[in-house]
Amino acid sequence: MLLITLVLTALLPAWSAATPSVEEVVSRSVANNQVNWKAAPEFSFTEHEIITKNGQRTDRTYRVLMIDGSPYNETIAIDGEPLSSAAQKREQAELQRVTAKRNAESPGARRQRIAKYERGRTQDHELMAEMIAAFDFRMGGVETVNGRECYRVNAYPKPGYVPNSRDTKVLSGMKGTLWIDTKEYQWVRVEASVFRPVSFGLFIAHVEPGTAFELDEAPVDSNIWEPTHFVTKVKASILHFWSHNSTDDESYSDYRREYPKQAGGGVLVAALRWNQCDAFSSLPLLPDTRFACSPKPGENSVFRSRWLPTAATCSTTRGETPLFRLSSTG
């Protein structure tokens, strides 16, 4: 027994020195999360969303494309089944209509559209970021989640926490857990749930226990991590007479960075099907861009957009996805 005690006593200082404090782990993960959030608009991706609300279920899959500063959801499947040829053509026609509309909109209308998108994005991000102010954190050991070694960090309501907005008020009644990659200091998983009712609007509305969310993230490009799965469950009531129960289950895949730098100069803008060339003209560059692309293998077309002087070339062979590269023409 004495020998075991001596060994543990000798090892404890070394283990403590090698393990960062919970404050450092959380702080570094928050800084990385901020970088990820800023990079998110650079990506297009595929989203599968299943919404269950008051007994009704909808199942949609979208290709989420960034078009001139805000996303556009192109439906590609319903209830797990790909669209028919006729439905695909309607989706392509709508994509082209929206692209043309955004290209023709006034500077003021464009600012309003992008501002609306950014408001929603900021609102979601602030709720996640405010968790750091709302909770006290304690180390819970090391666990493996999604194949990655993680610090388990348990989060408890911080005494005296004052929400900074109506949206963040719900955090005062929540507790949660973060699993943070031990090497990358990225959020691998975040879970949080309401454990006591939270009132809104002069106590008219209540968010109740059973409300929860779960977020999984993974690397999508170099040191950037983005969500792969996000589930929100809401249980709420108004005046104790009307209840709202819903689940939103979203999966994200096939992230494609739209503007990564290339070794030979220029920018790889997007990988698009040839019949999406029209959407290419809406990319958020600078005024008076000139584009050249191959709408089909072996064919070329040149068209102008209202962005900066840039040349776009498309390199493809039959059966391959075109890769568009931009390089300045001066």
C-alpha positions in Angstrom: 0.0 0.0 0.0 2.8 2.4 0.9 4.5 1.6 -2.5 1.3 2.4 -4.4 1.0 5.7 -2.5 4.6 6.7 -3.3 4.2 5.9 -7.0 0.9 7.9 -7.3 2.5 10.8 -5.4 5.5 10.8 -7.8 3.3 10.6 -10.9 0.7 13.2 -9.9 2.8 16.4 -10.5 3.9 15.2 -13.9 0.3 14.4 -14.9 -1.0 17.7 -13.6 1.8 19.6 -15.5 0.8 17.8 -18.8 -2.9 18.5 -18.4 -4.0 22.0 -19.2 -6.4 23.8 -16.9 -10.1 23.7 -17.8 -9.9 27.5 -18.4 -7.2 27.0 -21.0 -9.0 24.1 -22.7 -12.3 26.1 -22.9 -10.6 29.3 -23.9 -8.6 27.8 -26.8 -11.7 25.9 -28.0 -13.7 29.1 -28.0 -11.0 30.9 -30.0 -11.0 28.1 -32.6 -14.8 28.1 -32.7 -14.7 31.8 -33.6 -12.3 31.1 -36.5 -14.7 28.3 -37.7 -17.7 30.6 -37.6 -16.0 33.3 -39.6 -15.0 30.7 -42.3 -18.4 29.1 -42.5 -19.8 31.4 -45.4 -16.9 30.2 -47.6 -18.4 26.7 -47.8 -21.2 25.2 -49.7 -22.5 21.8 -48.4 -25.3 19.3 -48.4 -27.9 19.4 -45.6 -30.4 16.7 -44.7 -33.1 18.1 -42.4 -35.9 16.1 -40.6 -38.4 18.2 -38.7 -41.0 16.7 -36.5 -43.5 19.2 -35.1 -46.7 18.4 -33.3 -46.9 15.0 -34.9 -46.0 16.2 -38.5 -42.8 15.0 -40.1 -40.9 16.6 -43.1 -37.8 15.2 -44.6 -35.7 17.3 -47.1 -32.2 17.2 -48.5 -30.7 20.4 -49.9 -27.6 21.5 -51.7 -26.7 24.7 -49.9 -25.0 27.1 -52.3 -23.5 30.5 -51.3 -24.7 32.9 -54.0 -23.5 36.5 -53.7 -23.1 36.7 -49.9 -26.1 34.5 -48.7 -27.1 30.9 -49.0 -29.6 29.3 -51.4 -31.1 25.9 -50.7 -31.5 23.8 -53.8 -33.8 20.8 -53.0 -32.2 17.5 -54.2 -34.3 14.9 -52.3 -37.6 14.5 -50.5 -38.3 11.8 -48.0 -34.9 10.2 -48.9 -35.8 10.0 -52.6 -34.0 12.0 -55.4 -36.2 14.4 -57.3 -37.7 13.4 -60.6 -36.3 14.8 -63.8 -39.1 17.3 -64.1 -38.6 18.4 -60.5 -34.8 18.8 -61.0 -35.5 21.0 -64.0 -37.8 23.2 -61.9 -35.1 23.4 -59.2 -32.5 24.4 -61.8 -34.9 27.0 -63.3 -35.5 28.5 -59.8 -31.7 28.5 -59.1 -31.1 30.5 -62.3 -34.0 32.9 -61.5 -32.6 33.6 -58.0 -29.1 34.0 -59.4 -30.3 36.5 -62.0 -32.3 38.4 -59.4 -29.4 38.7 -57.1 -27.1 39.9 -60.0 -29.7 42.6 -60.9 -30.5 43.8 -57.4 -29.6 47.3 -56.2 -26.7 47.8 -53.8 -29.2 48.6 -51.1 -31.3 45.5 -51.7 -28.1 43.4 -51.7 -27.0 44.9 -48.3 -30.4 44.1 -46.8 -30.4 40.5 -48.0 -26.9 39.8 -46.7 -27.6 41.7 -43.4 -30.7 39.5 -42.8 -28.5 36.4 -43.3 -25.8 37.7 -41.0 -28.3 38.5 -38.3 -29.6 35.0 -38.2 -26.0 33.6 -38.3 -24.9 36.0 -35.5 -27.9 35.1 -33.4 -27.1 31.4 -33.5 -23.4 32.0 -32.9 -24.0 34.3 -29.9 -26.1 31.6 -28.1 -23.2 29.1 -28.4 -20.6 31.7 -27.5 -22.6 32.9 -24.5 -22.4 29.4 -23.0 -18.9 30.4 -21.9 -20.2 33.3 -19.8 -23.3 31.4 -18.5 -21.5 28.3 -17.1 -18.9 27.2 -14.7 -16.7 24.4 -16.1 -15.1 21.4 -14.5 -12.9 18.8 -16.0 -14.5 15.3 -16.3 -11.6 13.3 -17.5 -10.6 12.1 -21.0 -13.0 10.2 -23.3 -13.1 9.0 -26.9 -15.9 10.6 -29.0 -16.3 10.1 -32.7 -12.9 8.4 -32.8 -11.1 11.3 -31.2 -9.5 11.7 -27.8 -11.3 14.4 -26.0 -11.3 16.3 -22.7 -14.8 16.0 -21.2 -15.8 19.3 -19.7 -18.9 19.5 -17.6 -20.8 22.8 -17.6 -23.0 24.0 -14.7 -25.1 27.2 -14.4 -22.9 30.0 -13.1 -24.4 31.7 -9.9 -25.4 35.3 -10.6 -25.3 34.9 -14.4 -27.3 37.7 -16.1 -28.4 36.9 -19.7 -27.5 39.6 -22.2 -30.6 39.0 -24.4 -33.9 37.3 -24.5 -32.5 34.5 -26.6 -29.7 33.7 -24.1 -32.1 33.7 -21.1 -32.7 30.0 -21.7 -29.0 29.3 -20.7 -29.9 30.2 -17.1 -31.8 26.9 -16.8 -29.4 24.7 -18.7 -26.5 22.4 -18.0 -24.3 20.6 -20.5 -21.1 18.9 -21.5 -18.4 19.7 -24.1 -16.0 17.2 -25.6 -12.9 19.0 -26.8 -10.2 17.4 -28.9 -7.1 17.0 -26.8 -4.8 17.9 -29.8 -6.8 20.4 -31.9 -8.8 22.1 -29.1 -11.9 21.9 -31.3 -15.4 21.1 -30.2 -16.1 17.4 -31.1 -19.5 17.4 -29.4 -21.5 19.7 -27.3 -24.7 18.7 -25.4 -26.9 20.9 -23.3 -30.4 20.5 -21.8 -32.9 22.5 -19.8 -33.2 21.1 -16.3 -35.6 23.7 -14.9 -38.3 25.8 -16.5 -37.3 29.2 -17.9 -39.9 32.0 -18.3 -40.2 34.5 -21.1 -42.4 37.5 -21.6 -43.7 38.3 -18.1 -43.9 34.6 -17.4 -46.4 33.9 -20.2 -44.1 31.5 -22.0 -42.0 28.7 -20.5 -39.2 26.6 -22.0 -39.4 23.4 -20.1 -37.2 20.4 -19.2 -36.9 18.2 -22.3 -35.6 21.1 -24.4 -32.0 20.2 -25.5 -29.5 20.4 -28.3 -26.6 18.2 -29.5 -23.9 19.4 -31.8 -21.2 17.4 -33.5 -18.3 19.0 -35.4 -15.5 17.6 -37.6 -12.6 18.9 -39.7 -13.7 19.9 -43.2 -10.7 21.8 -44.6 -7.2 22.2 -43.1 -7.8 23.5 -39.5 -11.4 24.5 -40.1 -14.1 22.5 -38.3 -17.8 22.8 -39.1 -21.0 21.1 -37.9 -21.8 17.6 -39.1 -24.9 17.0 -37.0 -27.1 19.3 -35.0 -30.3 18.2 -33.2 -32.6 20.6 -31.3 -35.5 19.5 -29.2 -38.0 22.1 -28.0 -40.6 21.7 -25.3 -42.5 24.8 -24.5 -45.8 26.1 -23.3 -47.8 29.4 -23.2 -50.0 30.2 -20.3 -49.9 26.4 -19.6 -52.6 25.9 -22.1 -50.8 25.7 -25.4 -47.8 23.4 -25.9 -45.1 23.3 -28.5 -43.0 20.2 -29.1 -40.6 19.9 -32.0 -37.4 18.2 -33.1 -35.1 19.5 -35.8 -32.5 16.9 -36.8 -29.9 18.3 -39.3 -27.0 16.5 -40.9 -24.3 18.3 -42.9 -21.9 16.7 -45.4 -19.9 17.3 -48.6 -18.4 20.6 -47.5 -16.9 22.4 -50.5 -14.8 25.5 -49.9 -15.6 28.0 -52.5 -12.5 30.2 -52.5 -9.4 28.3 -51.4 -6.0 29.6 -52.7 -4.2 27.6 -55.3 -0.5 26.8 -55.5 -0.2 28.3 -59.0 -2.0 31.5 -58.1 -5.7 32.3 -58.6 -8.5 30.8 -56.7 -10.5 27.6 -57.0 -14.0 29.0 -56.8 -16.3 26.1 -57.1 -17.0 22.7 -58.4 -20.2 23.1 -60.3 -22.2 21.0 -62.8 -22.0 22.4 -66.3 -25.7 23.4 -66.1 -25.0 25.5 -63.0 -22.7 27.9 -64.9 -25.2 30.7 -64.5 -24.8 30.6 -60.8 -21.1 31.1 -61.1 -21.6 34.7 -62.2 -23.1 35.6 -58.8 -20.0 34.9 -56.7 -19.2 37.8 -54.3 -16.1 39.2 -55.9 -15.4 42.8 -56.9 -17.0 44.9 -59.8 -16.8 43.9 -63.4 -15.5 40.3 -63.4 -15.1 38.6 -66.7 -15.7 34.9 -66.7 -14.8 32.1 -69.1 -16.1 28.6 -68.5 -17.0 25.4 -70.3 -20.7 24.8 -69.9 -20.1 21.4 -71.5 -16.9 19.5 -72.1 -15.3 20.9 -75.2 -17.5 24.0 -75.3 -16.6 27.5 -74.1 -18.6 30.6 -73.2 -17.7 34.0 -71.9 -20.1 36.2 -70.0 -19.7 39.3 -67.8 -20.8 39.9 -64.3 -20.8 43.0 -62.2 -17.7 42.1 -60.2 -14.0 42.9 -60.5 -11.8 42.3 -63.6 -11.0 38.6 -63.3 -10.7 35.8 -65.7 -12.2 32.4 -65.0 -11.2 29.3 -66.8 -12.9 26.0 -66.7 -10.9 22.8 -67.1 -12.8 19.6 -67.7 -13.0 16.4 -69.6 -16.1 14.4 -70.4 -17.6 12.9 -67.2 -15.6 15.1 -64.8 -16.9 18.0 -62.7 -15.6 21.3 -64.0 -13.2 23.2 -61.8 -13.3 27.0 -62.1 -10.2 29.0 -61.3 -10.0 32.8 -61.1 -7.0 34.8 -61.8 -6.7 38.6 -62.1 -6.5 40.1 -65.6 -5.5 43.5 -64.3 
